[in-house]
Amino acid sequence: MPTLVVIRHAKSDWDVPADDRHRPLAARGRRQAPESGRWIAEEVEAIVLPLVSVAQRAREAWELVSAQLPYAARQVFDEAAYTFSGDDLVEVVRALPRELSVAAVVSHNPAVEELVRSLTGEWVPMPTAAVAVIDLPSWRDRGGLRWAGRPADQPPSTQ
């Protein structure tokens, strides 16, 4: 059963004079993204294929997330993931190789909220640095939402 990890990029810096594609992370985003990575490392199987939007804030967020993972997750910067359309992201997911077990999509709102709703039938808020984990029968089918939230907002584990 494939698993999809949906990640919204961390908070971007609107004070930097840059176009949308080149806007960097804000200080808050640089603090939040590693929390998402630590949560993913503890709660999700190893991500085999991360598809990351080519926008600077998404690339930076993934670099901070993946630095927390106990395995080397390659970086695949994907023009198709730089979208604000959930339908576009659904097509990205449907095109994933059948034998792939765990993939991630790092993208933008409202696309990530729409993607989660399209694949699970549930709407969940995806603020910056949020993560949703979806279990799917296949990359072409709808599945179930395992978890969604912003790891930086979660209380520390009591384990």
DSSP file with accessible surface (Angstrom, degrees, kcal/mol):
  #  RESIDUE AA STRUCTURE BP1 BP2  ACC     N-H-->O    O-->H-N    N-H-->O    O-->H-N    TCO  KAPPA ALPHA  PHI   PSI    X-CA   Y-CA   Z-CA
    1    1 A M              0   0  161      0, 0.0   137,-0.1     0, 0.0   100,-0.0   0.000 360.0 360.0 360.0 117.2    0.0    0.0    0.0
    2    2 A P        -     0   0   13      0, 0.0   134,-2.9     0, 0.0     2,-0.4  -0.306 360.0-148.7 -66.8 152.0    1.6    3.3   -1.1
    3    3 A T  E     -aB 102 135A   4     98,-2.5   100,-2.3   132,-0.2     2,-0.5  -0.985   5.5-160.3-123.0 132.4    2.0    6.2    1.3
    4    4 A L  E     -aB 103 134A   0    130,-2.9   130,-2.9    -2,-0.4     2,-0.6  -0.958   2.1-160.0-113.3 127.6    2.0    9.8    0.2
    5    5 A V  E     -aB 104 133A   0     98,-2.7   100,-2.4    -2,-0.5     2,-0.5  -0.944   9.3-161.9-105.2 116.7    3.5   12.5    2.5
    6    6 A V  E     -aB 105 132A   0    126,-3.3   126,-2.5    -2,-0.6     2,-0.5  -0.898  10.1-175.8-102.6 125.5    2.1   15.9    1.6
    7    7 A I  E     -aB 106 131A   3     98,-3.1   100,-2.2    -2,-0.5     2,-0.4  -0.984  17.1-149.8-125.8 126.0    4.2   18.8    2.9
    8    8 A R  E     -a  107   0A  52    122,-2.3   121,-0.8    -2,-0.5   100,-0.2  -0.798  37.7-103.9 -88.6 136.7    3.3   22.5    2.6
    9    9 A H        -     0   0    8     98,-2.1   120,-1.5    -2,-0.4   121,-0.3  -0.121  42.5-100.7 -53.8 156.7    6.5   24.6    2.4
   10   10 A A        -     0   0    1     47,-0.4    19,-0.1   118,-0.3    51,-0.1  -0.186  60.0 -55.8 -75.0 173.9    7.4   26.5    5.6
   11   11 A K        -     0   0   66    117,-0.1    15,-2.7    14,-0.1    18,-0.4  -0.238  59.3-144.8 -56.8 128.8    6.6   30.2    6.1
   12   12 A S  B     -F   25   0B   7     13,-0.3     2,-0.9    -3,-0.1    13,-0.3  -0.535  16.3-110.0 -96.3 164.4    8.1   32.4    3.4
   13   13 A D    >   +     0   0   42     11,-3.0     3,-0.9    -2,-0.2    -1,-0.0  -0.807  28.9 179.8 -99.2 102.4    9.6   35.9    3.8
   14   14 A W  T 3  S+     0   0  168     -2,-0.9    -1,-0.2     1,-0.2     4,-0.1   0.573  76.2  70.7 -77.7 -10.3    7.3   38.4    2.1
   15   15 A D  T 3  S+     0   0  150      2,-0.1    -1,-0.2     0, 0.0    -2,-0.0   0.629  77.7  91.9 -81.6 -13.5    9.7   41.3    3.1
   16   16 A V  S <  S-     0   0   51     -3,-0.9     2,-1.8     8,-0.1    -3,-0.0  -0.696  85.4-124.8 -81.2 128.6   12.3   40.1    0.6
   17   17 A P        +     0   0  134      0, 0.0     2,-0.3     0, 0.0    -2,-0.1  -0.545  65.9 122.4 -76.2  86.6   11.8   41.9   -2.8
   18   18 A A        -     0   0   39     -2,-1.8     5,-0.1    -4,-0.1    -2,-0.0  -0.985  63.7-105.7-143.2 154.1   11.5   38.7   -4.9
   19   19 A D    >>  -     0   0   95     -2,-0.3     3,-0.9     1,-0.1     4,-0.6  -0.230  49.1 -91.8 -72.8 172.6    9.0   37.3   -7.3
   20   20 A D  G >4 S+     0   0   48      1,-0.3     3,-1.0     2,-0.2    36,-0.1   0.882 124.6  51.9 -55.8 -43.9    6.9   34.3   -6.2
   21   21 A R  G 34 S+     0   0   78      1,-0.2    35,-3.0    34,-0.1    -1,-0.3   0.799 115.8  40.7 -65.4 -27.6    9.4   31.6   -7.5
   22   22 A H  G <4 S+     0   0   93     -3,-0.9    -1,-0.2    33,-0.2    -2,-0.2   0.301  78.9 125.3-109.4   9.7   12.4   33.2   -5.7
   23   23 A R    <<  -     0   0   16     -3,-1.0    34,-0.8    -4,-0.6    -9,-0.1  -0.546  50.5-145.8 -72.9 126.8   10.9   34.1   -2.4
   24   24 A P        -     0   0   22      0, 0.0   -11,-3.0     0, 0.0    33,-0.2  -0.246  24.3 -81.6 -85.1 177.4   12.9   32.5    0.4
   25   25 A L  B     -F   12   0B   0    -13,-0.3   -13,-0.3    31,-0.2     2,-0.1  -0.482  41.1-126.3 -74.1 149.1   11.9   31.1    3.8
   26   26 A A     >  -     0   0   15    -15,-2.7     4,-2.3    -2,-0.2     5,-0.2  -0.416  33.1 -98.8 -83.8 168.5   11.3   33.5    6.7
   27   27 A A  H  > S+     0   0   47      1,-0.2     4,-1.4     2,-0.2     5,-0.2   0.908 127.0  53.6 -56.2 -41.6   13.1   32.9   10.0
   28   28 A R  H  > S+     0   0  106      1,-0.2     4,-2.3     2,-0.2     3,-0.3   0.911 107.6  50.9 -61.1 -40.3    9.9   31.3   11.4
   29   29 A G  H  > S+     0   0    0    -18,-0.4     4,-2.4     1,-0.2    -1,-0.2   0.894 106.1  54.4 -64.3 -38.0    9.9   28.9    8.4
   30   30 A R  H  < S+     0   0  123     -4,-2.3    -1,-0.2     1,-0.2    -2,-0.2   0.786 112.5  44.9 -68.9 -23.3   13.5   28.0    9.0
   31   31 A R  H  X S+     0   0  160     -4,-1.4     4,-0.6    -3,-0.3    -2,-0.2   0.850 115.8  45.7 -82.6 -38.3   12.6   27.1   12.6
   32   32 A Q  H  X S+     0   0   20     -4,-2.3     4,-1.6     1,-0.2     3,-0.5   0.867 100.4  64.9 -75.2 -38.7    9.4   25.1   11.7
   33   33 A A  H  X S+     0   0    2     -4,-2.4     4,-2.1     1,-0.2     3,-0.2   0.900  98.5  52.9 -58.9 -43.6   10.7   23.0    8.8
   34   34 A P  H  > S+     0   0   16      0, 0.0     4,-2.7     0, 0.0    -1,-0.2   0.874 105.0  57.1 -61.5 -31.7   13.1   21.0   10.9
   35   35 A E  H  X S+     0   0   76     -4,-0.6     4,-2.3    -3,-0.5    -2,-0.2   0.909 105.8  50.1 -62.5 -40.5   10.2   20.1   13.2
   36   36 A S  H  X S+     0   0    1     -4,-1.6     4,-2.6    -3,-0.2    -1,-0.2   0.922 110.8  50.1 -62.5 -41.6    8.4   18.7   10.3
   37   37 A G  H  X S+     0   0    0     -4,-2.1     4,-2.5     2,-0.2    -2,-0.2   0.912 109.7  49.5 -63.2 -42.6   11.4   16.6    9.4
   38   38 A R  H  X S+     0   0   91     -4,-2.7     4,-1.6     2,-0.2    -1,-0.2   0.916 112.1  48.8 -64.0 -40.9   11.9   15.3   12.9
   39   39 A W  H  X S+     0   0   38     -4,-2.3     4,-2.2     2,-0.2     3,-0.3   0.943 111.6  48.7 -63.8 -46.7    8.2   14.3   13.0
   40   40 A I  H  X S+     0   0    0     -4,-2.6     4,-2.4     1,-0.2    -2,-0.2   0.921 108.1  55.3 -59.6 -42.0    8.4   12.5    9.6
   41   41 A A  H  < S+     0   0   33     -4,-2.5    -1,-0.2     1,-0.2    -2,-0.2   0.867 115.8  38.0 -60.0 -34.8   11.6   10.7   10.7
   42   42 A E  H  < S+     0   0  127     -4,-1.6    -1,-0.2    -3,-0.3    -2,-0.2   0.776 127.7  30.1 -85.8 -28.6    9.7    9.3   13.7
   43   43 A E  H  < S+     0   0   82     -4,-2.2     2,-0.4    -5,-0.2    -3,-0.2   0.591 107.7  59.5-113.6 -13.9    6.3    8.6   12.2
   44   44 A V  S  < S-     0   0   12     -4,-2.4     3,-0.1    -5,-0.2    -1,-0.1  -0.930  78.3-108.7-127.0 145.0    6.6    7.8    8.5
   45   45 A E        -     0   0   85     -2,-0.4    -2,-0.1     1,-0.2    -1,-0.0  -0.176  63.4 -66.3 -59.3 162.8    8.4    5.1    6.5
   46   46 A A        -     0   0   50      1,-0.1     2,-0.5     2,-0.0    -1,-0.2  -0.276  51.7-122.9 -59.0 128.0   11.5    6.2    4.5
   47   47 A I        -     0   0    4      1,-0.2    56,-0.2    -3,-0.1    -1,-0.1  -0.624  27.4-175.4 -74.8 120.8   10.5    8.6    1.7
   48   48 A V  S    S+     0   0   70     54,-2.1    26,-0.3    -2,-0.5    55,-0.2   0.863  72.4  22.8 -85.4 -39.9   11.8    7.0   -1.5
   49   49 A L  E     -c  103   0A  17     53,-1.5    55,-2.4    24,-0.1     2,-0.6  -0.911  64.2-170.3-135.9 106.4   10.8    9.8   -3.9
   50   50 A P  E     -c  104   0A   0      0, 0.0    26,-1.0     0, 0.0     2,-0.7  -0.865   7.8-160.5 -94.9 123.7   10.3   13.5   -2.8
   51   51 A L  E     -cd 105  76A  13     53,-3.2    55,-2.6    -2,-0.6     2,-0.5  -0.926  17.2-170.3-102.8 112.9    8.9   15.7   -5.6
   52   52 A V  E     -cd 106  77A   0     24,-3.2    26,-3.5    -2,-0.7    29,-0.2  -0.891  24.7-113.4-114.0 130.7    9.6   19.2   -4.6
   53   53 A S  E     - d   0  78A   0     53,-2.5    26,-0.2    -2,-0.5     6,-0.1  -0.210  24.8-125.9 -52.7 147.6    8.3   22.4   -6.1
   54   54 A V  S    S+     0   0   20     24,-0.6    -1,-0.1    25,-0.1    25,-0.1   0.573  75.5 115.6 -77.0  -6.5   11.0   24.4   -7.9
   55   55 A A  S  > S-     0   0    0      1,-0.1     4,-2.4    24,-0.1     3,-0.5  -0.366  75.8-123.5 -63.8 141.5   10.1   27.5   -5.8
   56   56 A Q  H  > S+     0   0   50    -35,-3.0     4,-2.9     1,-0.2     5,-0.3   0.892 109.3  53.8 -56.3 -42.2   12.9   28.6   -3.6
   57   57 A R  H  > S+     0   0    4    -34,-0.8     4,-2.0     1,-0.2   -47,-0.4   0.871 110.8  46.7 -64.5 -34.1   10.8   28.4   -0.4
   58   58 A A  H  > S+     0   0    0     -3,-0.5     4,-2.6     2,-0.2    -1,-0.2   0.914 112.9  48.7 -72.7 -42.5    9.8   24.8   -1.2
   59   59 A R  H  X S+     0   0   77     -4,-2.4     4,-2.3     2,-0.2    -2,-0.2   0.935 113.7  46.8 -62.3 -44.7   13.4   23.8   -2.0
   60   60 A E  H  X S+     0   0   41     -4,-2.9     4,-2.0    -5,-0.2    -1,-0.2   0.910 111.7  51.2 -63.8 -42.0   14.7   25.4    1.2
   61   61 A A  H  X S+     0   0    2     -4,-2.0     4,-2.7    -5,-0.3    -2,-0.2   0.937 110.5  48.5 -61.1 -45.8   11.9   23.8    3.3
   62   62 A W  H  X S+     0   0    0     -4,-2.6     4,-3.4     1,-0.2     5,-0.3   0.905 107.9  54.6 -63.0 -40.0   12.7   20.3    1.9
   63   63 A E  H  X S+     0   0   90     -4,-2.3     4,-1.4     1,-0.2    -1,-0.2   0.923 112.5  43.6 -59.3 -40.2   16.4   20.8    2.5
   64   64 A L  H  < S+     0   0   54     -4,-2.0     4,-0.4     2,-0.2    -2,-0.2   0.881 116.5  47.0 -72.9 -38.6   15.6   21.5    6.2
   65   65 A V  H >< S+     0   0    2     -4,-2.7     3,-1.7     1,-0.2     4,-0.3   0.962 113.3  47.4 -63.8 -52.3   13.1   18.7    6.4
   66   66 A S  H >< S+     0   0   19     -4,-3.4     3,-1.4     1,-0.3     5,-0.2   0.786  99.2  68.2 -67.4 -23.6   15.3   16.1    4.8
   67   67 A A  T 3< S+     0   0   72     -4,-1.4    -1,-0.3    -5,-0.3    -2,-0.2   0.742  99.5  52.8 -65.1 -19.2   18.3   17.1    7.0
   68   68 A Q  T <  S+     0   0   68     -3,-1.7    -1,-0.3    -4,-0.4    -2,-0.2   0.521  87.5 101.4 -92.0  -7.6   16.4   15.6    9.9
   69   69 A L  S <  S-     0   0   14     -3,-1.4     4,-0.1    -4,-0.3   -31,-0.1  -0.589  72.0-136.7 -82.5 141.4   15.8   12.3    8.2
   70   70 A P  S    S+     0   0  110      0, 0.0     2,-0.3     0, 0.0    -1,-0.1   0.259  86.8  53.4 -81.5  15.0   18.0    9.3    9.2
   71   71 A Y  S    S-     0   0   60     -5,-0.2     2,-0.8   -24,-0.0    -2,-0.1  -0.935  96.8 -95.3-141.1 161.8   18.4    8.3    5.6
   72   72 A A        -     0   0  108     -2,-0.3     2,-0.7    -5,-0.0    -5,-0.1  -0.738  38.0-170.9 -84.3 111.5   19.5   10.0    2.4
   73   73 A A        -     0   0   16     -2,-0.8   -25,-0.1    -7,-0.2   -24,-0.1  -0.930  20.4-133.1-104.0 114.2   16.4   11.2    0.6
   74   74 A R        -     0   0  153     -2,-0.7     2,-0.6   -26,-0.3    -8,-0.0  -0.183  17.0-120.6 -62.1 160.9   17.3   12.5   -2.8
   75   75 A Q        -     0   0   84    -26,-0.1     2,-0.6   -24,-0.0   -24,-0.1  -0.932  26.1-176.5-109.1 121.8   16.0   15.8   -4.0
   76   76 A V  E     -d   51   0A  41    -26,-1.0   -24,-3.2    -2,-0.6     2,-0.6  -0.941  12.1-157.4-118.1 102.6   13.8   15.9   -7.1
   77   77 A F  E     -d   52   0A  84     -2,-0.6     2,-0.5   -26,-0.2   -24,-0.2  -0.753  15.8-166.5 -83.0 122.2   12.9   19.4   -8.0
   78   78 A D  E >   -d   53   0A  42    -26,-3.5     3,-1.2    -2,-0.6   -24,-0.6  -0.949  25.6-156.9-122.6 118.4    9.7   19.2  -10.1
   79   79 A E  G >  S+     0   0  102     -2,-0.5     3,-1.5     1,-0.3    -1,-0.1   0.862  97.5  61.3 -57.5 -35.8    8.3   22.0  -12.2
   80   80 A A  G 3  S+     0   0   49      1,-0.3    -1,-0.3    -3,-0.1    12,-0.1   0.762  97.3  58.4 -66.2 -23.2    4.9   20.2  -12.0
   81   81 A A  G <  S+     0   0    0     -3,-1.2     2,-1.6   -29,-0.2    27,-0.3   0.594  83.6  86.9 -82.3 -10.5    4.9   20.5   -8.2
   82   82 A Y  S <  S+     0   0   45     -3,-1.5     2,-0.3    -4,-0.5    -1,-0.1  -0.672  72.0 110.4 -87.5  81.4    5.1   24.3   -8.5
   83   83 A T        -     0   0   13     -2,-1.6    25,-0.7     1,-0.0    28,-0.2  -0.971  63.8-148.5-150.0 161.1    1.4   24.8   -8.8
   84   84 A F  S    S+     0   0   90     -2,-0.3     2,-0.5    27,-0.1    -3,-0.0   0.180  74.7  97.1-115.4  12.9   -1.5   26.2   -6.8
   85   85 A S     >  -     0   0   34      1,-0.1     4,-1.6    25,-0.1     3,-0.1  -0.904  59.0-157.5-109.9 122.7   -4.0   23.7   -8.3
   86   86 A G  H  > S+     0   0    0     -2,-0.5     4,-2.5     1,-0.2     5,-0.2   0.855  96.6  59.6 -62.7 -35.6   -4.9   20.5   -6.5
   87   87 A D  H  > S+     0   0  112      1,-0.2     4,-1.9     2,-0.2    -1,-0.2   0.901 103.2  52.0 -60.7 -39.4   -5.9   18.9   -9.8
   88   88 A D  H  > S+     0   0   83      1,-0.2     4,-1.7     2,-0.2    -1,-0.2   0.917 110.4  47.9 -62.4 -42.3   -2.3   19.4  -11.1
   89   89 A L  H  X S+     0   0    0     -4,-1.6     4,-2.4     2,-0.2    -2,-0.2   0.867 106.2  57.2 -68.6 -34.9   -0.9   17.7   -8.0
   90   90 A V  H  X S+     0   0    9     -4,-2.5     4,-2.8     1,-0.2    -1,-0.2   0.928 106.8  50.0 -58.9 -42.1   -3.4   14.8   -8.3
   91   91 A E  H  X S+     0   0  108     -4,-1.9     4,-1.3     2,-0.2    -2,-0.2   0.887 107.7  53.6 -64.8 -36.3   -1.9   14.2  -11.8
   92   92 A V  H  < S+     0   0   16     -4,-1.7     3,-0.3     2,-0.2     4,-0.3   0.939 112.0  45.2 -60.8 -45.6    1.6   14.3  -10.4
   93   93 A V  H >< S+     0   0    1     -4,-2.4     3,-1.9     1,-0.2    -2,-0.2   0.926 109.3  54.4 -66.0 -44.2    0.6   11.6   -7.9
   94   94 A R  H 3< S+     0   0   95     -4,-2.8    -1,-0.2     1,-0.3    -2,-0.2   0.770 104.2  57.1 -62.0 -24.4   -1.2    9.5  -10.5
   95   95 A A  T 3< S+     0   0   83     -4,-1.3    -1,-0.3    -3,-0.3    -2,-0.2   0.501  80.1 117.6 -86.5  -1.1    2.0    9.5  -12.6
   96   96 A L  S <  S-     0   0   15     -3,-1.9    43,-0.1    -4,-0.3    -3,-0.0  -0.324  80.0 -91.8 -66.7 146.4    4.1    8.0   -9.8
   97   97 A P    >   -     0   0   55      0, 0.0     3,-1.7     0, 0.0    -1,-0.1  -0.329  30.1-128.3 -60.9 136.6    5.6    4.5  -10.6
   98   98 A R  T 3  S+     0   0  220      1,-0.3    41,-0.1    -3,-0.1    -2,-0.1   0.830 106.1  54.1 -55.3 -36.4    3.4    1.7   -9.5
   99   99 A E  T 3  S+     0   0  161    -97,-0.0    -1,-0.3     2,-0.0     2,-0.2   0.596  81.4 112.0 -80.7  -7.1    6.2    0.0   -7.6
  100  100 A L    <   -     0   0   20     -3,-1.7     3,-0.1     1,-0.1    39,-0.1  -0.442  46.9-169.7 -69.0 133.6    7.1    3.1   -5.5
  101  101 A S        +     0   0   65      1,-0.3   -98,-2.5    -2,-0.2     2,-0.4   0.874  66.6  18.8 -95.0 -42.4    6.2    2.6   -1.8
  102  102 A V  E     +a    3   0A   5   -100,-0.2   -54,-2.1   -56,-0.1   -53,-1.5  -0.982  65.0 169.9-137.9 124.5    6.5    6.1   -0.2
  103  103 A A  E     -ac   4  49A   0   -100,-2.3   -98,-2.7    -2,-0.4     2,-0.4  -0.885  15.9-151.7-127.3 159.1    6.6    9.4   -2.0
  104  104 A A  E     -ac   5  50A   0    -55,-2.4   -53,-3.2    -2,-0.3     2,-0.4  -0.969   1.2-158.4-128.5 148.3    6.4   13.0   -0.8
  105  105 A V  E     -ac   6  51A   1   -100,-2.4   -98,-3.1    -2,-0.4     2,-0.6  -0.998   5.2-166.9-123.9 123.9    5.0   16.1   -2.5
  106  106 A V  E     +ac   7  52A   0    -55,-2.6   -53,-2.5    -2,-0.4   -98,-0.2  -0.955  37.3 123.1-111.8 112.7    6.3   19.5   -1.3
  107  107 A S  E     -a    8   0A   0   -100,-2.2   -98,-2.1    -2,-0.6     2,-0.2  -0.565  49.6 -76.5-149.5-152.0    4.2   22.2   -2.7
  108  108 A H     >  -     0   0    1    -25,-0.7     4,-2.0   -27,-0.3     5,-0.1  -0.750  46.7 -68.1-126.4 161.4    1.9   25.2   -2.1
  109  109 A N  T  4 S+     0   0   31      1,-0.3   -24,-0.1     2,-0.3    19,-0.0  -0.684 107.0  23.8 -90.7 150.7   -1.6   26.1   -1.0
  110  110 A P  T  > S+     0   0   57      0, 0.0     4,-2.5     0, 0.0    -1,-0.3  -0.994 120.9  61.4 -83.8   3.3   -4.3   25.9   -2.0
  111  111 A A  H  > S+     0   0    0      1,-0.2     4,-2.6     2,-0.2    -2,-0.3   0.881 103.0  49.6 -59.2 -42.1   -3.0   23.0   -4.0
  112  112 A V  H  X S+     0   0    0     -4,-2.0     4,-2.4     2,-0.2    -1,-0.2   0.909 111.8  48.1 -69.3 -37.5   -1.9   20.8   -1.1
  113  113 A E  H  > S+     0   0   36      1,-0.2     4,-2.3     2,-0.2    11,-0.3   0.928 114.1  47.4 -64.0 -42.4   -5.3   21.2    0.7
  114  114 A E  H  X S+     0   0   57     -4,-2.5     4,-2.8     2,-0.2    -2,-0.2   0.880 110.0  53.2 -65.9 -37.9   -7.1   20.3   -2.5
  115  115 A L  H  X S+     0   0    0     -4,-2.6     4,-2.4    -5,-0.2     5,-0.2   0.949 109.7  47.2 -61.7 -48.4   -4.8   17.3   -3.1
  116  116 A V  H  X S+     0   0    0     -4,-2.4     4,-1.9     1,-0.2     6,-0.5   0.937 114.2  47.8 -59.7 -44.8   -5.5   15.9    0.4
  117  117 A R  H  X S+     0   0  114     -4,-2.3     4,-2.7     1,-0.2    -1,-0.2   0.927 111.9  49.7 -63.3 -41.9   -9.3   16.5   -0.1
  118  118 A S  H  < S+     0   0   41     -4,-2.8    -1,-0.2     1,-0.2    -2,-0.2   0.881 116.9  40.6 -64.2 -37.2   -9.2   14.8   -3.6
  119  119 A L  H  < S+     0   0    6     -4,-2.4    24,-3.3    -5,-0.2    -1,-0.2   0.694 132.0  21.0 -87.4 -18.7   -7.3   11.8   -2.3
  120  120 A T  H  < S-     0   0   16     -4,-1.9    25,-0.2     2,-0.2    -3,-0.2   0.564  90.5-123.5-123.2 -17.6   -9.1   11.3    1.0
  121  121 A G  S  < S+     0   0   43     -4,-2.7     2,-0.4    -5,-0.4    -4,-0.2   0.487  80.4 108.3  79.9   1.6  -12.5   13.0    0.8
  122  122 A E        -     0   0   97     -6,-0.5     2,-0.5    -5,-0.1    -1,-0.3  -0.920  62.4-143.2-114.2 137.9  -11.5   15.0    3.9
  123  123 A W        +     0   0  137     -2,-0.4    -9,-0.1    -3,-0.1   -10,-0.1  -0.869  25.3 173.1 -96.5 128.6  -10.6   18.7    4.0
  124  124 A V        -     0   0   19     -2,-0.5     2,-0.2   -11,-0.3    -7,-0.1  -0.989  35.8-109.0-130.5 143.4   -7.8   19.5    6.4
  125  125 A P        -     0   0   75      0, 0.0    -2,-0.0     0, 0.0    24,-0.0  -0.490  25.8-163.4 -69.1 141.2   -6.1   22.8    6.9
  126  126 A M        +     0   0    0     -2,-0.2   -13,-0.1     4,-0.1     3,-0.1  -0.690  13.9 178.2-126.0  76.1   -2.5   22.9    5.7
  127  127 A P    >   -     0   0   43      0, 0.0     3,-1.8     0, 0.0  -119,-0.2  -0.197  52.2 -57.9 -66.9 173.0   -0.8   25.9    7.2
  128  128 A T  T 3  S+     0   0   11      1,-0.3  -118,-0.3  -121,-0.1  -119,-0.1  -0.213 128.9  16.5 -55.5 140.7    2.8   26.5    6.4
  129  129 A A  T 3  S+     0   0    2   -120,-1.5    23,-0.3  -121,-0.8    -1,-0.3   0.612  93.6 146.4  68.3  18.1    5.1   23.6    7.4
  130  130 A A    <   -     0   0    0     -3,-1.8  -122,-2.3  -121,-0.3     2,-0.4  -0.469  32.8-155.9 -81.7 156.4    2.1   21.3    7.7
  131  131 A V  E     -BE   7 149A   0     18,-3.2    18,-2.1  -124,-0.2     2,-0.4  -0.989   9.4-171.7-132.2 139.0    2.2   17.6    6.9
  132  132 A A  E     -BE   6 148A   0   -126,-2.5  -126,-3.3    -2,-0.4     2,-0.5  -0.997   9.3-156.3-128.4 137.5   -0.5   15.1    5.8
  133  133 A V  E     -BE   5 147A   0     14,-3.0    13,-2.9    -2,-0.4    14,-1.3  -0.971  12.8-172.5-116.4 124.6    0.1   11.4    5.5
  134  134 A I  E     -BE   4 145A   0   -130,-2.9  -130,-2.9    -2,-0.5     2,-0.5  -0.965  14.6-151.0-123.0 128.6   -2.2    9.5    3.2
  135  135 A D  E     -BE   3 144A  40      9,-2.7     9,-2.3    -2,-0.4  -132,-0.2  -0.877  22.9-172.5 -96.8 127.7   -2.4    5.7    2.7
  136  136 A L        -     0   0    0   -134,-2.9     7,-0.2    -2,-0.5     3,-0.1  -0.928  34.9-139.2-124.0 144.1   -3.5    4.7   -0.7
  137  137 A P  S    S-     0   0   77      0, 0.0     2,-0.3     0, 0.0    -1,-0.1   0.874  94.4 -19.0 -64.3 -35.6   -4.4    1.4   -2.3
  138  138 A S  S >  S-     0   0   36      3,-0.1     3,-1.5  -137,-0.1   -40,-0.1  -0.951  75.6 -95.2-158.5 169.6   -2.5    2.6   -5.4
  139  139 A W  T 3  S+     0   0    8     -2,-0.3   -43,-0.1     1,-0.3   -44,-0.1   0.673 123.8  52.4 -67.2 -12.6   -1.3    5.9   -6.8
  140  140 A R  T 3  S+     0   0  158    -46,-0.1    -1,-0.3     2,-0.1     2,-0.2   0.474 101.4  73.5-100.0  -4.2   -4.4    6.1   -8.9
  141  141 A D  S <  S-     0   0   77     -3,-1.5     2,-0.2     1,-0.0    -3,-0.1  -0.709  81.5-107.3-110.8 163.4   -7.0    5.5   -6.1
  142  142 A R        +     0   0  151     -2,-0.2   -22,-0.2    -6,-0.1     2,-0.2  -0.522  44.7 172.7 -80.2 153.8   -8.4    7.4   -3.2
  143  143 A G        -     0   0   22    -24,-3.3     2,-0.4    -2,-0.2    -7,-0.2  -0.561  28.9 -68.5-141.3-155.0   -7.2    6.4    0.2
  144  144 A G  E     -E  135   0A  37     -9,-2.3    -9,-2.7    -2,-0.2     2,-0.6  -0.862  35.0-119.2-116.9 145.0   -7.3    7.3    3.9
  145  145 A L  E     -E  134   0A  36     -2,-0.4   -11,-0.2   -11,-0.2     3,-0.1  -0.682  25.5-178.7 -80.4 118.1   -5.8   10.1    5.9
  146  146 A R  E     -     0   0A  94    -13,-2.9     2,-0.3    -2,-0.6    -1,-0.2   0.864  66.5 -19.8 -82.1 -42.8   -3.5    8.7    8.5
  147  147 A W  E     -E  133   0A  63    -14,-1.3   -14,-3.0     2,-0.0    -1,-0.3  -0.968  55.6-175.7-163.9 148.7   -2.5   12.1   10.0
  148  148 A A  E     +E  132   0A  32     -2,-0.3     2,-0.3   -16,-0.2   -16,-0.2  -0.978  33.1  90.7-150.3 141.8   -2.5   15.8    9.3
  149  149 A G  E    S-E  131   0A  16    -18,-2.1   -18,-3.2    -2,-0.3     3,-0.1  -0.945  72.5 -72.3 163.0-176.9   -1.2   18.8   11.2
  150  150 A R    >   -     0   0   45     -2,-0.3     3,-2.4   -20,-0.3     4,-0.4  -0.924  33.5-153.9-107.7 109.8    1.8   21.0   11.7
  151  151 A P  G >  S+     0   0    7      0, 0.0     3,-1.7     0, 0.0    -1,-0.1   0.824  92.5  64.7 -53.8 -32.2    4.5   19.2   13.7
  152  152 A A  G 3  S+     0   0   37    -23,-0.3   -22,-0.1     1,-0.3   -23,-0.0   0.749 102.8  50.2 -64.2 -19.8    5.9   22.4   15.1
  153  153 A D  G <  S+     0   0   97     -3,-2.4    -1,-0.3     2,-0.1  -121,-0.0   0.471  90.0 103.0 -93.4  -5.4    2.5   22.9   16.9
  154  154 A Q  S <  S-     0   0   85     -3,-1.7     3,-0.1    -4,-0.4    -5,-0.0  -0.567  77.7-111.7 -82.1 143.7    2.5   19.4   18.4
  155  155 A P        -     0   0  101      0, 0.0    -1,-0.1     0, 0.0     3,-0.1  -0.338  48.3 -85.3 -66.1 153.3    3.3   18.8   22.1
  156  156 A P        -     0   0  120      0, 0.0     2,-0.1     0, 0.0     0, 0.0  -0.276  52.2 -98.9 -58.4 146.7    6.6   16.9   22.7
  157  157 A S        -     0   0   68      1,-0.1    -3,-0.0    -3,-0.1     0, 0.0  -0.374  21.4-151.5 -66.1 144.3    6.3   13.1   22.6
  158  158 A T              0   0  144     -3,-0.1    -1,-0.1    -2,-0.1     0, 0.0   0.200 360.0 360.0-100.4  13.5    6.0   11.4   26.0
  159  159 A Q              0   0  198      0, 0.0    -2,-0.0     0, 0.0     0, 0.0  -0.339 360.0 360.0 -71.1 360.0    7.6    8.2   24.7
